[in-house]
Amino acid sequence: MKQHSLKYLVLVSALALGGSISAKAAITMQFQWAGSLWEDGFTDQFVPTDGAVGIYDFNTTGSSPTIANPLYSVCLSPAGLLDGGTYNYNPVTFANANPGIFPSQWASGIVGNQTQYWGIENAAYLWSTYGMSIVNEGDHSGPNTFALYGNASEQAAALEFAVWNALYNSTAYGAIGGSVYTHATLDLNEQNDYDIYNHSLLSKGPNIPIYLGNVLEATGAAPLGNGQNGQDQEFFLLTTPVPEPTTLIAGALLLLPFGASTLRILRRKHAA
């Protein structure tokens, strides 16, 4: 979020579709007012009243051709700050990026002895479904079957709050039920859009796409910091999503007959 008086911007998080970057790639980002979609005047436990909440436009450069320029993003921390300078970022895995910077740990859990990063994945689904549609279409009827309310800036602000809700309050893939983060009071259009975003995620349930990729963190950022000289930065670079969890299981079951058939063929050849 960008604070007008101090020229700060909330911790950015970009969800760039289409590829990942190498572990050694270096990326720089600088906030652009032109092209950004935001609303202010919100007050809650983390967001300052004069903070700009929404989708941000960044000028980017780096060693990877998969980095979009301009790159649009929503932020991963209600309380993270970024000034107007240019900063460098390093890619880290979802696991290494967890628990996030501030205000608290992104939602995750242990299922079958494996950690599932519900918060990041649910947030990725929301951005991928709505983010660039808002940027590209402006005041539109919404992606898929969901009609959105208000103007593009109101839609963007509501999406940002929905992303924070997913990051901190997820209880499973496609499920939200926690109370770690409570959003600020929204106007009618923003509240309607916020409800649409959350309903979209909940309707997908465990069938949401699972994204592979990296979280980009600013070099020099203090772990679990808050406003460390404009360098508390985290955002996504996502690859094409893999099949959702339930599809993976179903696919494995579908392969069982083929495995049995192969065994029968091998046995026949051995007998011959």
N, C-alpha and C positions, 0 to 999 in steps of 0.2 A: 504494500500500500504506500502511496506517495503522500507525505505530509507536505502541504503547500508551503508553510512558513520555513521549515527546515530542509525542504527539498529532499525528503526521504521517501522511499518506496518500500512497501511491504516485501518481504522475502519472496523472490520470484520463483515460479516453478513452471517450466515450459514442458508441454507434452508434445514433442515433435515426432510425428509419425513417419515411418518409412525406412528406418534403419537405426543402427547403433554405431557407436564410435569406438575406436581403439582405446585401450587403457592409458595410452600415453598422449592422447590428443589434448590440445590446449584450446580453450574457447574463451573469448571475451564478449561481454554484453554491456550495452548502455541503453538506459531507458529513454524512450521517445514519447513526448506528450502527443504528438500527431499520430493518430491511428489507435491510441489507447481508448478503451471504453470503461468508464468508471462512474461511481456515485460516491458521495461523502455524506457526513452528518450522522454516521452510525456511532453508537456508544454501547460498548459492552466491556467485559472484564479485560480484554486484550486490545481491542481496536481503538485507536485514538479518534476523537471526533472529527478531526480535519484530515483523516487518512482517506486516500482514494482507493476504493475497493472495486475490483472488477478484473478485466482482461487488459494486459499491458503489451505494448509494442516495443520490441528491443532491436537495436542494430547489433548484429553479431558478426564476428570474424573468428576463424579458427582453422586448424589443420585438417578438419574432416569435411568432405564435400556434402555430408548428410545434414549439416547444420543449416537450417533455414535462415534467410535474411530478407525481410524482417522476420523475427520470430515472435509469435504471440504466446502469452502465458498467463496462468493464474498462479497465485502464491501458495506456498505450503505452510506458512506460519502466520497466524493473525497478528502476532507481535513482532515479527522479524522486520528489520529496517534495512533499507538500501539507499545510499545517497546517489547523486547524479553522476558519479564517476564511472570509469570503465574498469571492470574487474575480470580476473582470470578464474577459470573453473576447471576442476578435475572430475572425471567420471568415476563413480563408485557404484558397486552393486546395491540392489535394494536392501540386502541383508546388512551391508556395511553402513548404509545411510540410516537405517533404523537405529535409534528411536526418533530421529528428527531433532530439530533445534529448540523450538519453543512454540506453544507453552508446555506441551507434555508429549509423552510417547505416542507415536502413531499406533493405531490399533493393529494387533497381530495376535496369533495364538498358535498353540501346539496341537496338531491333529495328526494322529498316527505317527508320532515321534518326529514329525517334520513341522517346521515353522511356516505358517501361511501369513503373508503380509496383506491382510484384508484392507487396511486403510489405504495403502498406496494403490492397490488394484482397483478398489471401488472408485477412488478419485480419478484414476486413469480412464475408467469407463465413462464417467461423467464428462470429463473434458473431451474425450474422443467423440462422444455422441453429440455434444452441443457446442463446444468451444469455437471451432473454426466456422461452424455454420452461422453463429452470431456475428463473427468478424466479417465473413464474406457476404452475408445476406442482409445484415442490419436489421431493421424492423421487419420481421418476417413471421410466417405462420408456424415456424418450428420444424425441426427434423422429425423424421418418422411420422407417427400419427399424433404427435403432441403439439398443440398450438401454444405459443408463448404470449405473454402479456407485456404491455408497455413498450418502451423503446429499447434500442440495443444496449444502452448503458445500464438500464434497469435489469435487463436480462443477464448482463455480464456480472453485475453485483450479486444478483441472486445465485448465479452459478458459483461464484467464489465462496459464498457462505455454504452452499451445498457441498463443495469440495472439502471445506474444513470439517463439516459434519461427517463426511465419509472418512476423512483421515483419522479423526480422533474418536468417533463414536461407533465404528463398525464392529459387529459381533461375528461376522462370517462373510464369505463372498456373497455379495448381493444382499446383505442384511445390515441394518443400522438400528441400534437400540441402546447405545451407551449415552452417558450424560457428562462426559469429560468436558466437552465444549458446547456452550449454549450461545446461539447467534444473537446479534442485536435485533431490536425491533425493526421490522421492515414495513415499507408501505404496501398497499394492497397489491399492486402489480408485482412487486418483488416477492411478496409472500406467495402469490399464486404460482410464479415461476419456480420458486424454491420448492414448493410442494410437487410440482410437475417433475423436476429433476429427481427428487427423492423417490417418487412413485415409479419413475422409469427404472431406477436401480433396483428397487424392491421387486418390481415385476419380473426382472430378469433372474433374481434369486441366485442360486449357485451356478447358473448357466452364463454368468458374465464372462466375457473374454478375459484371458489371463495374458498380461503383457510382460515381455522380456525386454530388458534394457538397462539403463543406468540412471542414477540420480547424480546431477552435477552439483558439486559443492565448491564454493569459492575458496581459493587458496588463502590460508591465513585465518579462516573462520574458527572461532573457539567452539569446541564441542558444547552443546547445550547452552550456547550463548544467547544474547538478546541485544541486537543492535550494535555489534562490534565493528564500529567504524565503517558501516556500510558493507560488510563482508559476510553477513549471515545469509548465505545463498544456498538454496536447494531447488532443483527442478528436474523434471524427467526428460530423458530421451528414450523413446519407446520404439521397439521393433514391431513388426506385424504381430498381432496377438496370436497365441497358440490356442488350440481348442479349449473350451471351458472344461472345468473339472469333471462334470458329469458326462460330457461327450468322450473324454479320454477313457473313462471306465467302460462306457457302452462300446466304444471302439475295440477295446481289449476283449470284451466278451464276444463281439462279432468275429474276431479272428480265431477263436477257439475251434470252430469246425474246420477251418483251413489247416490248423495245426494237427488236428486228429487225422485229416485226410492225408497229410504229408507223411505222418507216421505209418499209416496203412500202406502207402506206396513203398516206403522204404522197407517195410517188413516183407512185402511181396517180392521185392527185388532180392532181398537177402535169402528168402526161401528158395527162389529160383537158382 
